[in-house]
Amino acid sequence: MNQPIHFPLTTAPQRRLLFETWEATGDVALACRTAHVGRRTFYAWKPRFIAGSYAALEHFARRAPKTTRRTPAAVEQQVIELRRQHPAWGKQRIADELAKANGWIPRVSPATVKRILRDASLWPTPATAAKKGASPRSPAPPRSPARR
């Protein structure tokens, strides 16, 4: 199997040990071996340590802040109005009509149109959750007694 190797994030005590060892010995390789981290991790944290000492090693953001991109309310209202005016139009047609009104620059994707209509209870819900192409099953015929 060729699975990627997972390296867990370093802990605050581990980072502290890394830089305490480095300050005491001046040897990056020894500090990395002692703290069980790679050299890349050391050099990633070094500027932060130099700027703020050990306090800067305590907390950090694990990932970039998540900003949700919500469709503007005016566009959502246009989608709902188009659906009410033309109930036979599907998500692709509504998305195309909005793009046409905007100089053929897409305003929303068909998937977004579907989400807006589903949230507004204007999108039909499937009657059953059967698999695509599946036919309704009839009961199995009665079995004959086994022959011996």
DOSE-264388 format. One record per atom (N, C-alpha, C): residue in one letter; x, y, z. Coordinates in pm, whole numbers, plus 32768, in hexadecimal, padded with zeros to 4 digits. Example, Ala and Ser with C-alpha at 12.3 -4.5 7.8 and 13.67 -1.06 7.14 Angstrom:
REM DOSE-264388
SITE  votor  east  north    up
SITE      A  8527   7DC7  830C
SITE      A  84CE   7E3E  830C
SITE      A  8528   7EB6  830C
SITE      S  8505   7F1F  82C4
SITE      S  8557   7F96  82CA
SITE      S  850A   8003  8313
***
This chain:
REM DOSE-264388
SITE  votor  east  north    up
SITE      M  8054   7F89  8000
SITE      M  8000   8000  8000
SITE      M  8057   807C  8000
SITE      N  8028   80DE  7FBA
SITE      N  8075   815A  7FAF
SITE      N  8026   81CB  7FEF
SITE      Q  8018   81C7  8072
SITE      Q  7FCB   822D  80BA
SITE      Q  8026   829F  80E3
SITE      P  7FF1   8319  80E2
SITE      P  8042   838A  810D
SITE      P  8061   8381  81A2
SITE      I  80D3   83B6  81C8
SITE      I  80FC   83B6  8254
SITE      I  80BA   842B  829A
SITE      H  8082   8413  830E
SITE      H  8040   847E  835A
SITE      H  809E   84AC  83C9
SITE      F  80B9   852D  83CA
SITE      F  810A   8567  8434
SITE      F  80AF   85BC  848C
SITE      P  809A   8595  850A
SITE      P  8043   85E4  855F
SITE      P  8081   866C  857D
SITE      L  802C   86CA  85A0
SITE      L  805B   8750  85C3
SITE      L  80AE   874B  8643
SITE      T  810B   87A7  8650
SITE      T  815E   87AA  86C8
SITE      T  8110   87E7  873B
SITE      T  8136   87C1  87B4
SITE      T  80F7   87F7  882B
SITE      T  814B   886A  8861
SITE      A  8111   88BA  88B7
SITE      A  8159   892C  88F1
SITE      A  81D3   88FD  8942
SITE      P  81C7   8894  8997
SITE      P  823F   8866  89DF
SITE      P  82AC   8830  8980
SITE      Q  8281   87F5  8914
SITE      Q  82E1   87C1  88B3
SITE      Q  832D   8835  8870
SITE      R  82E7   889E  884E
SITE      R  8329   8913  8813
SITE      R  8385   8957  8878
SITE      R  835B   895B  88F5
SITE      R  83AE   8997  895E
SITE      R  8430   8948  896E
SITE      L  8426   88C3  8972
SITE      L  849B   886E  897D
SITE      L  84F7   8881  8904
SITE      L  84BD   888F  8890
SITE      L  850A   88A3  8816
SITE      L  8562   891F  8821
SITE      F  8529   898E  884B
SITE      F  8576   8A0A  8850
SITE      F  85CD   8A16  88CD
SITE      E  85A8   89D4  893B
SITE      E  8601   89D0  89AF
SITE      E  8681   8985  898C
SITE      T  8671   8914  8946
SITE      T  86E6   88C5  891D
SITE      T  873A   8913  88BA
SITE      W  86FA   8955  885E
SITE      W  8742   89A2  87F9
SITE      W  8791   8A15  8839
SITE      E  8752   8A5B  889A
SITE      E  8798   8AC8  88DE
SITE      E  880F   8A94  892F
SITE      A  8800   8A20  896E
SITE      A  886A   89EA  89C2
SITE      A  88DF   89B5  8970
SITE      T  88C3   8976  88FF
SITE      T  892D   8936  88B1
SITE      T  8952   8980  8832
SITE      G  88F4   89C8  87F9
SITE      G  890C   8A0B  8778
SITE      G  8907   89AA  8703
SITE      D  88E2   892D  871D
SITE      D  88DF   88C5  86B6
SITE      D  884D   88A9  868F
SITE      V  882A   88CB  8614
SITE      V  87A1   88B8  85E5
SITE      V  877E   8823  85DB
SITE      A  87D9   87D4  85A5
SITE      A  87BF   8744  8594
SITE      A  87A6   8701  861A
SITE      L  87F7   8721  867F
SITE      L  87E6   86E6  8703
SITE      L  8761   8712  8741
SITE      A  873F   8790  8732
SITE      A  86C1   87C3  8769
SITE      A  864B   877D  8728
SITE      C  8652   8768  86A6
SITE      C  85E4   8725  865F
SITE      C  85D9   8692  8689
SITE      R  864A   864F  869A
SITE      R  8646   85C4  86C9
SITE      R  860E   85BC  8756
SITE      T  8634   8616  87AB
SITE      T  8606   8615  8836
SITE      T  856F   862B  883E
SITE      A  853C   8687  87EF
SITE      A  84AD   86A8  87F4
SITE      A  8459   8652  8795
SITE      H  849B   85FB  8749
SITE      H  8456   85A3  86E9
SITE      H  8408   85F2  8681
SITE      V  8449   8654  8645
SITE      V  840C   86A2  85D9
SITE      V  8471   86AB  8566
SITE      G  8440   86D1  84F3
SITE      G  8497   86E2  847F
SITE      G  84D5   876C  847D
SITE      R  853F   8778  842F
SITE      R  8582   87FB  8422
SITE      R  8524   8862  83E6
SITE      R  84CE   8834  838F
SITE      R  846E   8890  8352
SITE      R  8414   88D1  83BB
SITE      T  83ED   8881  841F
SITE      T  839C   88B5  848C
SITE      T  83EB   891D  84DC
SITE      F  846A   8900  84F4
SITE      F  84BE   895F  853E
SITE      F  84C2   89E4  84F4
SITE      Y  84DF   89E1  8473
SITE      Y  84EC   8A5E  8428
SITE      Y  8465   8AA3  8412
SITE      A  83F9   8A59  841A
SITE      A  8376   8A97  8411
SITE      A  8357   8AE7  8490
SITE      W  8384   8AB5  8505
SITE      W  8367   8AF6  8584
SITE      W  83D3   8B5B  85AD
SITE      K  8448   8B55  8571
SITE      K  84B8   8BAB  859C
SITE      K  8498   8C40  8595
SITE      P  8460   8C75  8527
SITE      P  8442   8D06  8524
SITE      P  83E1   8D30  8592
SITE      R  8383   8CD9  85AE
SITE      R  8323   8CF9  8616
SITE      R  8366   8CF9  86A0
SITE      F  83C1   8C9C  86B6
SITE      F  840A   8C95  8735
SITE      F  8463   8D10  8746
SITE      I  84A8   8D37  86DC
SITE      I  8502   8DAB  86E4
SITE      I  84B3   8E2B  86FF
SITE      A  843D   8E37  86C3
SITE      A  83EC   8EAF  86D5
SITE      A  83AA   8EB6  875F
SITE      G  837E   8E43  8795
SITE      G  8331   8E48  8811
SITE      G  835D   8DEB  887E
SITE      S  83D0   8DAD  8874
SITE      S  8405   8D53  88D9
SITE      S  83A7   8CDB  88EF
SITE      Y  83AA   8CA3  8968
SITE      Y  835E   8C29  8982
SITE      Y  82C8   8C40  8983
SITE      A  829D   8CB8  89A3
SITE      A  820D   8CD5  89A4
SITE      A  81D0   8CC6  8919
SITE      A  821E   8CE2  88B1
SITE      A  81EC   8CD8  8828
SITE      A  81DA   8C48  87FC
SITE      L  8211   8BE9  8845
SITE      L  8207   8B5C  8821
SITE      L  818B   8B19  885B
SITE      E  8146   8B5E  88B4
SITE      E  80D7   8B1F  88FA
SITE      E  805C   8B07  88A0
SITE      H  802B   8B6E  8861
SITE      H  7FAE   8B63  8815
SITE      H  7FC6   8B8A  8784
SITE      F  7F7B   8B4A  872D
SITE      F  7F7F   8B6E  86A1
SITE      F  7EFD   8B42  865F
SITE      A  7EDB   8B82  85F1
SITE      A  7E63   8B5E  85A6
SITE      A  7E80   8ADE  8558
SITE      R  7E2D   8A7C  8567
SITE      R  7E44   89FC  8523
SITE      R  7E2A   8A07  848E
SITE      R  7DD2   8A5E  8466
SITE      R  7DB5   8A6D  83D8
SITE      R  7D82   8AFA  83BD
SITE      A  7D79   8B1B  8341
SITE      A  7D4A   8BA0  831C
SITE      A  7CB8   8BAF  8347
SITE      P  7C90   8C27  836B
SITE      P  7C05   8C39  8393
SITE      P  7BA7   8C1E  831F
SITE      K  7B39   8BDE  833C
SITE      K  7AD9   8BB9  82D5
SITE      K  7A76   8C2B  82C0
SITE      T  7A6E   8C58  8245
SITE      T  7A0D   8CC0  8224
SITE      T  79A8   8C82  81C4
SITE      T  792C   8C83  81EC
SITE      T  78C5   8C4A  8197
SITE      T  789A   8CB2  8131
SITE      R  7889   8C85  80B8
SITE      R  785E   8CDE  804D
SITE      R  77CB   8CC3  8031
SITE      R  7778   8D17  8065
SITE      R  76E8   8D05  8056
SITE      R  76B8   8D56  7FDF
SITE      T  7656   8D21  7F97
SITE      T  761B   8D66  7F25
SITE      T  75D1   8DE2  7F59
SITE      P  75E2   8E55  7F18
SITE      P  759B   8ECD  7F46
SITE      P  7503   8EB9  7F46
SITE      A  74C2   8EF9  7FA5
SITE      A  7431   8EEA  7FB5
SITE      A  73E5   8F16  7F38
SITE      A  7418   8F7E  7EF4
SITE      A  73D5   8FAD  7E7B
SITE      A  73D6   8F41  7E0E
SITE      V  7443   8EFA  7E00
SITE      V  744C   8E8F  7D9C
SITE      V  73F1   8E1C  7DC3
SITE      E  73EE   8DFA  7E44
SITE      E  7395   8D8F  7E71
SITE      E  7303   8DB4  7E53
SITE      Q  72E0   8E31  7E67
SITE      Q  7258   8E5E  7E4D
SITE      Q  7238   8E55  7DB7
SITE      Q  729A   8E76  7D61
SITE      Q  7285   8E6A  7CD0
SITE      Q  726D   8DD9  7CA8
SITE      V  72B8   8D7D  7CE4
SITE      V  72A7   8CEF  7CC5
SITE      V  721A   8CC2  7CEC
SITE      I  71EF   8CE9  7D62
SITE      I  7169   8CC2  7D92
SITE      I  70FC   8CFD  7D3A
SITE      E  710B   8D7C  7D14
SITE      E  70A7   8DBC  7CBF
SITE      E  70A1   8D7A  7C35
SITE      L  7115   8D5A  7BFA
SITE      L  7115   8D17  7B78
SITE      L  70D1   8C8F  7B81
SITE      R  70E6   8C46  7BED
SITE      R  70A8   8BC3  7BFD
SITE      R  7011   8BD1  7C0B
SITE      R  6FE5   8C37  7C53
SITE      R  6F54   8C4A  7C64
SITE      R  6F13   8C78  7BE1
SITE      Q  6F59   8CC8  7B93
SITE      Q  6F23   8CF5  7B12
SITE      Q  6F23   8C84  7AAA
SITE      H  6F89   8C2D  7AB1
SITE      H  6F98   8BC2  7A4F
SITE      H  6FB2   8B3E  7A98
SITE      P  6F49   8AFD  7ACB
SITE      P  6F5D   8A84  7B1A
SITE      P  6F99   8A0F  7ACB
SITE      A  6F90   8A11  7A46
SITE      A  6FC5   89A2  79F6
SITE      A  705C   89AD  79E3
SITE      W  7096   8A20  79FE
SITE      W  7126   8A30  79EA
SITE      W  7173   89E4  7A54
SITE      G  71DF   89A8  7A29
SITE      G  7236   8960  7A85
SITE      G  72A8   89B8  7AB4
SITE      K  7304   897C  7AFC
SITE      K  7372   89C8  7B36
SITE      K  73D0   8A00  7ACC
SITE      Q  73E8   89B6  7A60
SITE      Q  7441   89E6  79F6
SITE      Q  7404   8A5E  79AE
SITE      R  7383   8A56  7990
SITE      R  7340   8AC4  7949
SITE      R  733E   8B43  799E
SITE      I  7324   8B34  7A1E
SITE      I  7320   8BA9  7A76
SITE      I  73AC   8BE7  7A80
SITE      A  7413   8B94  7A8D
SITE      A  749D   8BC7  7A93
SITE      A  74C0   8C0D  7A11
SITE      D  7495   8BD5  799E
SITE      D  74B1   8C13  791C
SITE      D  7467   8C98  790C
SITE      E  73EC   8C9E  793A
SITE      E  739F   8D1B  792F
SITE      E  73DD   8D8A  7985
SITE      L  740E   8D67  79FA
SITE      L  7452   8DCB  7A4D
SITE      L  74D4   8DF8  7A0D
SITE      A  751B   8D9D  79CE
SITE      A  7597   8DC2  7988
SITE      A  7578   8E1B  7910
SITE      K  750E   8DFB  78C7
SITE      K  74E8   8E4B  7853
SITE      K  74C5   8EDA  787C
SITE      A  7481   8EE8  78EC
SITE      A  745D   8F6D  791D
SITE      A  74D7   8FB8  7950
SITE      N  7545   8F71  7969
SITE      N  75BE   8FAD  799D
SITE      N  762B   8FB5  7932
SITE      G  7604   8FBF  78B3
SITE      G  7666   8FC8  7847
SITE      G  76B1   8F46  7831
SITE      W  766E   8ED7  7848
SITE      W  76A6   8E50  7839
SITE      W  771B   8E33  7898
SITE      I  771F   8E7C  7904
SITE      I  777F   8E5E  796F
SITE      I  7732   8E0F  79D9
SITE      P  775D   8D93  79F4
SITE      P  7711   8D40  7A54
SITE      P  7708   8D82  7ADD
SITE      R  768F   8D80  7B15
SITE      R  767A   8DB6  7B9B
SITE      R  7679   8D47  7C02
SITE      V  7639   8CD8  7BDF
SITE      V  7632   8C64  7C38
SITE      V  763D   8BE5  7BE4
SITE      S  766A   8B7B  7C23
SITE      S  7672   8AFA  7BDE
SITE      S  75EC   8AB3  7BE9
SITE      P  75D3   8A51  7B93
SITE      P  7557   8A05  7B9D
SITE      P  7548   89C0  7C26
SITE      A  75B7   8993  7C5F
SITE      A  75B0   8954  7CE3
SITE      A  7583   89B8  7D4E
SITE      T  75B0   8A34  7D41
SITE      T  7588   8A9C  7DA1
SITE      T  74F4   8ABB  7D8F
SITE      V  74C6   8ABD  7D12
SITE      V  7437   8AD4  7CF8
SITE      V  73E5   8A66  7D3D
SITE      K  7412   89EB  7D31
SITE      K  73CA   897C  7D70
SITE      K  73C9   898C  7E08
SITE      R  743A   89B4  7E43
SITE      R  743F   89C7  7ED4
SITE      R  73DF   8A35  7F00
SITE      I  73DC   8AA4  7EB5
SITE      I  7383   8B13  7ED7
SITE      I  72F2   8AE6  7ECF
SITE      L  72CF   8A9F  7E65
SITE      L  7244   8A71  7E54
SITE      L  7220   8A07  7EBC
SITE      R  727E   89B1  7EDE
SITE      R  7263   894C  7F45
SITE      R  724D   898F  7FCC
SITE      D  729E   89F5  7FEC
SITE      D  728E   8A3E  806B
SITE      D  7209   8A87  8071
SITE      A  71D8   8AB4  7FFB
SITE      A  7159   8AFC  7FF5
SITE      A  70E3   8A9E  7FE1
SITE      S  70FB   8A1C  7FE6
SITE      S  7094   89B4  7FD2
SITE      S  7054   89BE  7F49
SITE      L  70A1   89E5  7EE6
SITE      L  706F   89ED  7E5C
SITE      L  70AD   8983  7E02
SITE      W  70F9   8928  7E3C
SITE      W  7138   88BD  7DEE
SITE      W  70F4   883A  7E14
SITE      P  70CA   87EA  7DB2
SITE      P  7082   876F  7DD3
SITE      P  70DE   870B  7E1B
SITE      T  70A7   86CB  7E7E
SITE      T  70F2   8665  7EC5
SITE      T  70D2   85DE  7E88
SITE      P  7134   8585  7E7E
SITE      P  7119   8503  7E43
SITE      P  70B7   84B2  7E99
SITE      A  705F   8467  7E56
SITE      A  6FFB   841A  7E9F
SITE      A  703A   83A9  7EEF
SITE      T  709C   8365  7EB1
SITE      T  70DF   82F8  7EF7
SITE      T  7175   830B  7EE8
SITE      A  71BD   82C8  7F3C
SITE      A  724F   82D0  7F38
SITE      A  7288   8253  7EF4
SITE      A  7245   8224  7E8B
SITE      A  7273   81AD  7E44
SITE      A  72EC   81CF  7DEF
SITE      K  7339   8169  7DD0
SITE      K  73AE   817E  7D7C
SITE      K  7384   819E  7CEE
SITE      K  73D9   81E8  7CA9
SITE      K  73BD   820F  7C20
SITE      K  73B2   8192  7BC9
SITE      G  7347   8188  7B7E
SITE      G  7335   8118  7B23
SITE      G  72FA   809D  7B65
SITE      A  72E0   80A4  7BE6
SITE      A  72AA   802F  7C2B
SITE      A  7215   8025  7C10
SITE      S  71E4   7FAA  7BFD
SITE      S  7156   7F95  7BE9
SITE      S  711A   7F61  7C6B
SITE      P  709A   7F7C  7C80
SITE      P  705D   7F4B  7CFC
SITE      P  705F   7EB2  7CFF
SITE      R  707C   7E7B  7D72
SITE      R  7088   7DEB  7D7E
SITE      R  7000   7DAD  7D9E
SITE      S  6FE8   7D3D  7D60
SITE      S  6F6F   7CF2  7D81
SITE      S  6F95   7C87  7DE7
SITE      P  6F33   7C58  7E32
SITE      P  6F55   7BF2  7E96
SITE      P  6F88   7B74  7E51
SITE      A  6FDE   7B2D  7E93
SITE      A  7019   7AB3  7E5B
SITE      A  6FAD   7A48  7E4F
SITE      P  6FB5   79F6  7DE5
SITE      P  6F52   798B  7DD6
SITE      P  6F61   7925  7E48
SITE      P  6EF5   78E2  7E6A
SITE      P  6EFF   7880  7ED7
SITE      P  6F5E   780F  7EB1
SITE      R  6FA7   77DF  7F12
SITE      R  7008   7774  7EFA
SITE      R  6FC2   76EC  7F03
SITE      S  6FEF   7694  7EAD
SITE      S  6FB9   760D  7EB5
SITE      S  7006   75BF  7F1F
SITE      P  6FC8   755A  7F59
SITE      P  700F   750C  7FBF
SITE      P  708D   74CD  7F83
SITE      A  70F2   74C5  7FD3
SITE      A  7172   7490  7FA5
SITE      A  7167   73FC  7F88
SITE      R  71A7   73CF  7F1C
SITE      R  71A6   7342  7EF8
SITE      R  7216   72FA  7F42
SITE      R  71FA   7280  7F65
SITE      R  7260   7231  7FA9
SITE      R  727E   71B6  7F5E
***
